[in-house]
C-alpha cells in the first residue's frame, strides 16, 4: 500500500508544476507585493501531535513575509482594515463549509513623556518593560487585539458566530507585541518572551463545538530553503548532501494565526477535509472603516505550498489570488502543461515528462486516492487531510512525509517539519517513473528540515536545542528571534 501511495503522491507533486525551490508563497504575485500585511506565506494543516491532543486538527496560517528582527519602530502589526480567513471544505465540492474569520484592531495610546514644560508623544512602540501577563500593557504604545468568528456555509452569505474566551466569555483577544528585544519584555530575560507569548494562547468556546485553542502572534520563520542559489537559475547541486546548504530564512520572523479545532467539528461524515487561507481588503483600496461583505476583494490565497509562486503564469497570478477553489478549471493548462519541468530540462538535461499531464489533474486537484481523496470530490486546489490517519510524534516523523512511508505527512496535510521542497524536487526528477522509489536518488536543495531540526540565526545547523526551529506543542512554530542585543532565542 505504501509503495502505491508513494507513486500516487509523486504524481500529485509533479502536478504542482515541477521543482518548487523557493519560499513557499512569499511575494508570489505582482499585486500582493504592494500589501505585505495581507500576504499569506505558508499554510499548514495536520492532526495535533502534542501529547493528549490527537483528537484535534491544527491549522496554521502565516502572513507578513520576511520580517527582519530589527524591523522597528512600527514592527509588523496586521491590517485592521483586512479580513483574514481560514476555510474548510468537508464535503469535497470545492466550497467552504466552515470559515474562521480574524479581524484586527490597533489601539494607539499616544504615550507621552515630559519634555521641559510639555508632554510629548514618544516615537517608540513601548516606553518600558511589557508583560509577562497578556493584560500587562501599560507601557505599550500600540495594543493589537482581534476578534474571531466561525461561519457555516457561504463565507459571504452565512451569519458569523463569535468564538469566545473560555476563561471570561470575552470576544476580544490580545496579540502579543512583536519581539522588540529582550529589554522591552519585563525582566530583561532572553527566556521571558516565550512565557509572555504563551500567555496569549487562549482556550476558546466554538459555537456548536467543544472547546479549541487560538494563538495569534509573531513566530520564527519555519520554511527552510536554500533560497538565494535557487533564484539564480537553480544554481545548486541537486545530488549534493541534504544538509550541505544554509537555511537563508533562519534570521526571519513571520506572523501566525493558529487554530486548534476538535476533529469532530471539522468533518462531516467523510474523514477527509480540505482547507485554504485567504486575505481580503476593501475593493476601493481607500481608507477603510467597516468591512461589509459587498466591499471585499480577495487578494491572497494559499492551499498547497508554491502553487501560485511557481506554477501559475505571471499574467494570472493576481487572478489566482482572487479566485475560488471551485473555479480552478480555468488554470488547468498550468497543470497539464507545466513550464518548470521544461526549464529543468534546459538547465540540467533531465527530460521533462510528456504533456498533457491529464493523469496528474485528478491527483493534484482531488487528493490522492486511498490517502486523502474525499468520497465525493470536485477538482479544486486546496490542502487535504485524512483525519483518520493517526499523528506521528516529532522524533518519528519523516521529513519526506508519504515518500518516507509516513502517511501523516505531506501531501496528506502539511506539518511544519515536512520537507516540501525535497519531496517535490524528487518527484519532478522522476520518482513517479521509478520502479523502486526507495532507491531513487536523494535529490535535494541542500537545506535540511525536520520536526526537530535546530538552526542558528545565521542559517547553520546546530545541536543546540535552544535553536530548535519548531516546538512540540501548540502553536508548534517557535518563539520569534530577537534583534537586540543579538538575534537569539
C-alpha positions as CSV (number, residue, x, y, z in Angstrom):
1,X,0.0,0.0,0.0
2,X,2.8,2.4,0.9
3,X,4.5,1.9,-2.4
4,X,1.3,2.6,-4.3
5,X,0.8,5.7,-2.4
6,X,4.4,6.9,-3.0
7,X,3.8,6.7,-6.7
8,X,0.5,8.5,-6.4
9,X,1.9,11.2,-4.2
10,X,4.8,11.7,-6.6
11,X,2.2,12.2,-9.3
12,X,0.5,14.8,-7.1
13,X,3.7,16.6,-6.6
14,X,4.5,16.7,-10.3
15,X,1.2,18.2,-10.9
16,X,2.2,21.2,-8.8
17,X,4.4,22.1,-11.7
18,X,7.9,20.9,-11.2
19,X,10.7,21.7,-8.7
20,X,9.4,24.1,-6.2
21,X,12.6,25.6,-4.9
22,X,11.7,29.0,-3.3
23,X,10.0,30.4,-0.3
24,X,6.6,28.9,0.0
25,X,4.4,31.8,-1.1
26,X,6.4,34.9,-0.1
27,X,5.8,37.8,-2.6
28,X,4.4,35.3,-5.1
29,X,2.2,37.7,-7.2
30,X,2.7,41.3,-8.5
31,X,-0.3,42.7,-6.7
32,X,0.5,41.2,-3.3
33,X,4.0,42.7,-3.2
34,X,2.3,46.1,-2.5
35,X,0.4,44.8,0.5
36,X,2.7,42.6,2.8
37,X,0.3,42.8,5.7
38,X,-2.1,40.6,3.8
39,X,0.5,38.4,2.0
40,X,-0.2,34.8,3.0
41,X,3.1,32.9,3.0
42,X,2.5,29.4,4.4
43,X,-0.4,27.2,5.3
44,X,-0.2,24.1,7.5
45,X,-2.9,21.6,8.5
46,X,-2.2,18.4,10.5
47,X,-3.5,16.3,13.3
48,X,-2.1,17.7,16.5
49,X,0.9,15.7,17.8
50,X,1.2,17.4,21.1
51,X,0.6,14.9,23.9
52,X,-3.1,14.3,24.6
53,X,-4.3,16.4,21.6
54,X,-4.6,13.7,19.0
55,X,-8.4,14.4,18.6
56,X,-7.6,17.9,17.3
57,X,-6.5,19.4,14.0
58,X,-4.1,22.3,14.0
59,X,-4.4,25.0,11.3
60,X,-1.6,27.5,10.9
61,X,-1.9,30.5,8.6
62,X,1.3,32.6,8.2
63,X,1.3,36.2,7.0
64,X,3.6,39.2,6.6
65,X,6.8,37.7,4.9
66,X,10.5,38.2,5.6
67,X,10.2,40.1,8.9
68,X,13.6,41.4,10.0
69,X,14.2,41.1,13.7
70,X,15.2,44.8,13.8
71,X,12.2,46.0,11.9
72,X,11.0,48.8,14.2
73,X,9.8,51.2,15.3
74,X,6.4,50.0,13.9
75,X,7.3,46.4,13.6
76,X,4.7,44.1,12.0
77,X,1.1,44.8,13.0
78,X,-1.7,43.2,11.0
79,X,-4.1,45.2,8.8
80,X,-7.2,46.4,10.8
81,X,-9.0,47.0,7.5
82,X,-8.4,43.5,6.2
83,X,-10.3,40.2,6.7
84,X,-8.1,37.2,7.3
85,X,-9.8,33.8,6.9
86,X,-9.2,30.0,7.1
87,X,-11.7,28.0,5.1
88,X,-12.6,24.3,5.5
89,X,-14.4,22.1,2.8
90,X,-15.7,19.0,4.4
91,X,-18.0,17.8,1.6
92,X,-15.5,17.7,-1.3
93,X,-17.3,20.2,-3.5
94,X,-14.6,22.9,-3.6
95,X,-16.6,25.3,-1.5
96,X,-16.2,26.4,2.1
97,X,-18.4,24.7,4.7
98,X,-16.7,26.4,7.7
99,X,-14.8,29.7,7.7
100,X,-12.8,31.1,10.6
101,X,-12.6,34.9,10.4
102,X,-10.0,37.1,12.1
103,X,-10.4,40.8,12.3
104,X,-7.8,43.1,14.0
105,X,-7.8,46.4,15.8
106,X,-4.8,48.5,16.6
107,X,-5.3,50.9,19.5
108,X,-2.7,53.8,19.6
109,X,-2.3,55.2,23.1
110,X,0.0,58.1,22.2
111,X,2.0,57.7,25.4
112,X,3.9,60.9,26.3
113,X,6.8,61.9,28.4
114,X,7.6,65.3,30.0
115,X,10.0,67.4,27.9
116,X,10.5,70.7,29.7
117,X,7.1,72.2,30.2
118,X,5.3,70.0,27.7
119,X,4.2,66.3,27.4
120,X,5.4,65.0,24.1
121,X,4.4,61.8,22.3
122,X,7.1,59.2,22.0
123,X,8.1,57.6,18.7
124,X,8.6,54.1,20.1
125,X,6.2,51.2,20.4
126,X,6.8,50.9,24.1
127,X,8.2,53.1,26.9
128,X,9.2,50.3,29.3
129,X,9.0,46.6,30.1
130,X,5.9,44.8,28.8
131,X,4.3,41.6,30.2
132,X,4.5,39.0,31.3
133,X,0.7,38.8,31.6
134,X,-1.2,39.4,28.4
135,X,-3.0,42.2,30.2
136,X,0.2,44.0,31.3
137,X,0.1,46.6,28.6
138,X,0.7,49.9,30.5
139,X,4.0,50.5,28.7
140,X,2.7,49.6,25.3
141,X,2.1,52.4,22.8
142,X,0.2,50.2,20.4
143,X,-2.1,47.4,21.5
144,X,-3.2,44.8,19.0
145,X,-6.5,42.9,19.6
146,X,-8.6,40.7,17.4
147,X,-12.0,39.0,17.2
148,X,-12.6,35.5,15.9
149,X,-15.8,34.1,14.5
150,X,-16.9,30.9,12.8
151,X,-19.3,31.0,9.8
152,X,-21.0,28.0,8.3
153,X,-21.9,27.8,4.7
154,X,-21.1,30.5,2.1
155,X,-18.4,32.8,3.5
156,X,-20.2,36.0,2.3
157,X,-23.8,35.0,2.9
158,X,-23.8,33.0,6.2
159,X,-24.0,34.5,9.6
160,X,-20.9,34.5,11.7
161,X,-20.9,33.5,15.3
162,X,-18.4,34.8,17.8
163,X,-15.8,32.5,19.3
164,X,-15.2,33.4,22.9
165,X,-12.5,33.2,25.6
166,X,-13.4,30.2,27.7
167,X,-11.9,32.0,30.8
168,X,-14.1,35.0,30.8
169,X,-16.5,34.9,27.9
170,X,-14.8,37.8,26.1
171,X,-15.0,38.1,22.4
172,X,-11.7,40.1,22.2
173,X,-8.3,38.5,22.3
174,X,-4.9,40.1,22.6
175,X,-2.0,39.7,20.3
176,X,1.5,39.8,21.9
177,X,3.7,42.7,20.8
178,X,6.3,41.6,18.4
179,X,9.7,40.7,19.9
180,X,11.1,44.2,20.0
181,X,14.1,43.0,22.1
182,X,14.8,41.4,25.4
183,X,15.0,44.7,27.3
184,X,11.4,45.5,26.3
185,X,10.0,42.4,28.0
186,X,9.7,42.6,31.7
187,X,12.7,41.2,33.4
188,X,15.1,41.7,30.5
189,X,15.5,37.9,30.3
190,X,16.0,36.2,26.9
191,X,13.6,33.4,28.0
192,X,10.9,35.8,29.1
193,X,9.3,36.4,25.7
194,X,8.4,32.8,25.3
195,X,6.4,32.9,28.5
196,X,4.9,36.2,27.6
197,X,3.7,35.0,24.2
198,X,2.4,31.7,25.7
199,X,0.1,33.8,27.9
200,X,-1.7,34.7,24.7
201,X,-2.7,31.1,23.9
202,X,-6.4,31.0,24.6
203,X,-8.8,28.1,25.2
204,X,-11.9,29.1,23.3
205,X,-15.6,28.2,23.1
206,X,-16.6,27.5,19.5
207,X,-20.4,27.7,18.8
208,X,-21.8,24.2,18.1
209,X,-18.5,22.6,19.1
210,X,-16.3,21.6,22.0
211,X,-13.5,23.9,23.1
212,X,-10.4,24.6,21.0
213,X,-7.4,26.9,21.2
214,X,-6.2,30.0,19.4
215,X,-3.0,32.0,19.2
216,X,-2.0,34.9,17.0
217,X,1.5,36.4,17.2
218,X,4.9,36.6,15.8
219,X,6.8,33.4,15.3
220,X,10.2,32.3,13.9
221,X,10.1,31.6,10.2
222,X,9.8,27.8,9.7
223,X,10.1,27.4,5.9
224,X,13.5,26.0,5.2
225,X,15.1,26.5,1.7
226,X,18.4,27.3,0.0
227,X,16.8,30.5,-1.4
228,X,19.5,32.6,-3.0
229,X,21.1,29.9,-5.1
230,X,17.6,28.7,-6.1
231,X,16.6,32.1,-7.6
232,X,19.9,32.1,-9.6
233,X,18.5,29.6,-12.2
234,X,18.7,26.8,-9.6
235,X,22.4,27.3,-9.1
236,X,23.0,24.3,-6.8
237,X,24.0,20.7,-6.8
238,X,20.7,18.7,-6.7
239,X,22.7,15.5,-5.9
240,X,24.7,17.0,-3.1
241,X,24.2,16.4,0.6
242,X,20.7,17.1,2.0
243,X,22.2,19.2,4.8
244,X,25.0,21.0,2.9
245,X,23.5,24.4,2.5
246,X,22.4,27.1,4.9
247,X,18.8,28.0,5.8
248,X,18.7,31.5,4.4
249,X,15.4,32.4,6.1
250,X,16.7,31.4,9.5
251,X,17.1,35.0,10.7
252,X,13.5,36.0,9.7
253,X,10.2,36.0,11.6
254,X,6.6,35.6,10.5
255,X,3.1,36.3,11.9
256,X,1.0,33.2,12.6
257,X,-2.7,32.7,13.1
258,X,-3.0,29.4,14.8
259,X,-6.2,27.4,15.5
260,X,-6.6,24.0,17.2
261,X,-10.1,22.7,16.5
262,X,-11.6,19.4,17.6
263,X,-11.6,17.0,14.7
264,X,-15.3,16.2,15.2
265,X,-16.1,19.8,14.5
266,X,-14.4,19.8,11.1
267,X,-15.5,16.6,9.5
268,X,-19.0,15.8,8.1
269,X,-19.0,12.0,7.8
270,X,-16.0,11.7,5.4
271,X,-12.7,11.9,7.4
272,X,-11.1,13.9,4.6
273,X,-11.2,17.6,4.8
274,X,-9.7,20.3,2.6
275,X,-8.6,23.8,3.7
276,X,-7.0,27.0,2.4
277,X,-6.3,30.5,3.7
278,X,-7.2,33.9,2.3
279,X,-7.0,37.6,3.0
280,X,-9.4,40.3,1.6
281,X,-9.4,44.1,1.6
282,X,-11.7,46.9,0.5
283,X,-12.3,46.9,-3.2
284,X,-11.6,50.6,-3.5
285,X,-8.3,50.4,-1.6
286,X,-9.2,53.6,0.2
287,X,-9.3,54.5,3.9
288,X,-11.4,51.7,5.3
289,X,-13.6,51.7,8.4
290,X,-16.1,48.8,8.1
291,X,-15.7,45.6,6.0
292,X,-19.1,44.9,4.7
293,X,-19.4,41.8,2.5
294,X,-20.0,43.7,-0.7
295,X,-16.9,45.7,-0.2
296,X,-14.4,42.9,0.0
297,X,-11.8,41.9,-2.6
298,X,-9.7,38.8,-2.0
299,X,-6.1,39.5,-2.6
300,X,-4.3,36.5,-1.2
301,X,-5.0,32.7,-1.3
302,X,-2.9,29.7,-0.3
303,X,-3.6,26.0,0.0
304,X,-0.7,23.8,-1.3
305,X,2.6,25.5,-1.0
306,X,4.2,27.1,-4.0
307,X,1.3,26.8,-6.5
308,X,0.9,30.4,-7.3
309,X,4.6,31.1,-6.9
310,X,6.0,28.6,-9.5
311,X,3.0,27.1,-11.4
312,X,0.7,30.0,-12.3
313,X,1.9,32.2,-15.1
314,X,2.7,35.8,-14.2
315,X,-0.3,37.2,-16.0
316,X,-2.7,35.1,-13.9
317,X,-1.0,35.3,-10.5
318,X,-3.2,38.1,-9.2
319,X,-6.3,36.4,-10.7
320,X,-5.4,33.1,-8.9
321,X,-5.1,35.0,-5.6
322,X,-8.6,36.4,-6.1
323,X,-10.1,33.1,-7.2
324,X,-12.1,30.4,-5.5
325,X,-11.1,26.7,-5.5
326,X,-14.3,25.6,-7.2
327,X,-13.3,27.7,-10.3
328,X,-9.8,26.2,-10.7
329,X,-10.5,24.6,-14.0
330,X,-9.6,28.0,-15.5
331,X,-6.0,27.3,-14.5
332,X,-5.9,23.7,-15.8
333,X,-3.3,24.4,-18.6
334,X,-0.7,25.4,-16.0
335,X,-1.1,21.9,-14.5
336,X,-1.5,19.8,-17.7
337,X,1.4,21.7,-19.4
338,X,3.7,22.8,-16.6
339,X,6.6,25.1,-17.5
340,X,9.1,24.3,-14.8
341,X,10.0,20.8,-15.9
342,X,10.9,22.3,-19.3
343,X,13.2,24.8,-17.5
344,X,14.8,22.0,-15.6
345,X,15.4,20.1,-18.8
346,X,17.1,23.1,-20.3
347,X,19.3,23.6,-17.2
348,X,20.2,20.0,-16.3
349,X,19.3,17.9,-19.3
350,X,16.7,15.9,-17.4
351,X,13.8,15.1,-19.8
352,X,10.5,16.7,-18.9
353,X,7.6,14.3,-18.6
354,X,5.4,14.3,-21.7
355,X,2.3,16.5,-21.8
356,X,-0.6,16.8,-21.4
357,X,-0.4,15.6,-17.8
358,X,-4.1,14.7,-17.6
359,X,-3.2,11.8,-15.3
360,X,-1.9,14.3,-12.8
361,X,-5.0,16.6,-12.8
362,X,-7.1,14.1,-10.8
363,X,-4.4,13.5,-8.2
364,X,-3.5,17.2,-7.8
365,X,-7.0,18.6,-7.6
366,X,-8.8,15.8,-5.8
367,X,-6.4,14.3,-3.3
368,X,-4.6,11.0,-3.6
369,X,-6.9,8.0,-4.0
370,X,-6.6,5.8,-0.9
371,X,-4.8,8.5,1.1
372,X,-6.7,11.9,1.2
373,X,-9.2,11.9,-1.6
374,X,-12.8,12.6,-0.4
375,X,-15.5,10.1,-1.3
376,X,-17.2,12.7,-3.5
377,X,-15.0,15.4,-4.9
378,X,-14.9,18.4,-7.2
379,X,-11.5,19.2,-8.6
380,X,-10.2,22.1,-6.6
381,X,-6.7,23.2,-5.4
382,X,-6.5,23.1,-1.6
383,X,-4.5,21.3,1.1
384,X,-6.3,18.0,2.0
385,X,-6.0,16.0,5.2
386,X,-7.3,12.5,6.1
387,X,-8.1,12.9,9.7
388,X,-8.4,9.2,10.1
389,X,-4.6,8.8,9.9
390,X,-3.0,9.0,13.4
391,X,-0.5,11.7,14.1
392,X,3.2,10.8,14.5
393,X,5.4,12.1,17.3
394,X,8.1,14.6,16.2
395,X,11.1,12.4,16.7
396,X,9.5,9.7,14.5
397,X,8.2,12.0,11.7
398,X,9.8,11.6,8.3
399,X,10.7,14.9,6.6
400,X,9.7,13.3,3.3
401,X,6.2,12.6,4.5
402,X,4.4,9.9,2.5
403,X,7.5,9.4,0.3
404,X,9.2,8.4,3.6
405,X,6.4,6.0,4.5
406,X,5.0,8.5,7.0
407,X,1.3,8.8,5.9
408,X,0.6,11.5,8.4
409,X,2.9,13.9,6.4
410,X,2.8,15.9,3.2
411,X,0.9,15.8,1.0
412,X,-1.6,14.4,3.5
413,X,-1.9,17.8,5.0
414,X,1.3,19.6,5.9
415,X,3.3,19.7,9.1
416,X,6.0,22.3,10.0
417,X,8.8,19.7,9.6
418,X,7.7,18.3,6.2
419,X,10.4,19.0,3.5
420,X,8.0,20.0,0.7
421,X,11.0,21.3,-1.3
422,X,12.8,18.0,-1.5
423,X,9.6,16.0,-1.8
424,X,8.6,17.9,-4.9
425,X,12.0,18.1,-6.4
426,X,12.4,14.3,-6.3
427,X,9.0,14.0,-7.9
428,X,9.9,16.2,-10.9
429,X,13.2,14.4,-11.3
430,X,11.4,11.1,-12.0
431,X,10.3,9.2,-8.8
432,X,6.9,8.8,-10.4
433,X,8.5,6.7,-13.1
434,X,10.8,4.7,-10.9
435,X,10.1,1.0,-10.3
436,X,11.8,1.3,-7.0
437,X,11.0,4.7,-5.3
438,X,13.0,3.8,-2.2
439,X,16.2,3.7,-4.3
440,X,15.6,6.9,-6.1
441,X,18.4,9.5,-5.9
442,X,18.2,11.8,-3.0
443,X,17.6,14.9,-5.0
444,X,17.7,18.0,-2.7
445,X,18.1,21.7,-2.5
446,X,20.6,21.1,0.3
447,X,18.7,22.8,3.1
448,X,17.7,20.2,5.7
449,X,14.4,20.3,7.7
450,X,12.8,18.0,10.2
451,X,10.4,18.3,13.1
452,X,13.3,18.5,15.5
453,X,15.9,20.5,13.5
454,X,17.8,23.4,15.0
455,X,19.3,26.3,13.1
456,X,21.3,29.3,14.3
457,X,20.1,32.7,13.2
458,X,23.0,32.6,10.7
459,X,21.3,29.6,9.0
460,X,23.7,26.9,10.2
461,X,22.6,23.5,11.6
462,X,23.4,23.1,15.3
463,X,22.9,20.6,18.0
464,X,21.9,23.3,20.4
465,X,18.3,22.6,21.3
466,X,17.8,26.3,22.2
467,X,17.7,26.9,18.5
468,X,15.1,24.3,17.6
469,X,13.1,25.6,14.7
470,X,9.8,24.1,15.9
471,X,8.3,23.2,19.3
472,X,6.3,20.1,20.1
473,X,3.3,22.0,21.5
474,X,0.7,24.4,20.1
475,X,1.3,26.6,18.2
476,X,4.3,24.5,17.0
477,X,6.1,27.3,15.3
478,X,8.9,28.6,17.6
479,X,9.4,31.8,19.6
480,X,10.5,34.6,17.3
481,X,14.1,35.8,17.2
482,X,15.1,39.0,18.9
483,X,17.1,41.7,17.2
484,X,18.6,43.1,20.4
485,X,21.2,42.7,21.5
486,X,21.8,39.8,19.1
487,X,19.4,37.5,17.3
488,X,18.9,34.7,19.8
489,X,16.1,32.9,21.5
